[in-house]
Structures are given as structure tokens and as C-alpha cells.
């Protein structure tokens, strides 16, 4: 299904600004500051919230390298030179 045919609407009921609600005036101000329209602003905010909330559940998104890629990086890492000493003096 293409993005154009998969559009769904959602009715928002704005309230006063609180910890869990946003006023229409706040949305307008955010949209103006970001250079988005109101719909883009709401979708942007929801996408940011999604990434923040699901970051712990989807650790693989933070490390998209394959095992082979990790091995290649480990092999390319420079070898340590010198020896460890007990003190600086």
C-alpha cells in the first residue's frame, strides 16, 4: 500500500498547556518556530516521542551493524603499543 492510500485521520482535542496536554496556541507557536505546518509538527513530535519511548525496546536500531561489520572494525583497530606500568612516577 502506498503512503497516499494509507492515510488515516485523528481528531485532536486541545486543552490548556499542562504536563500531558498542549494548547492550540502552543502548537501554532511550535509550528512557526520549526517552519512546519501544524500537521507536520504533530507528526514530528510523535516521531520524536516514539524514538525516545521505544529506544530501550529496540536497541538494535541504535547499533545497525552486522556481526561481520563489527568484526571488520575490530580487526582494523590499531594495535596498542607499549606496556602498562603501575605508576606515572
Helices and strands as residue ranges (DSSP letters): G 4-6, H 24-34, H 38-53, G 59-61, H 67-76
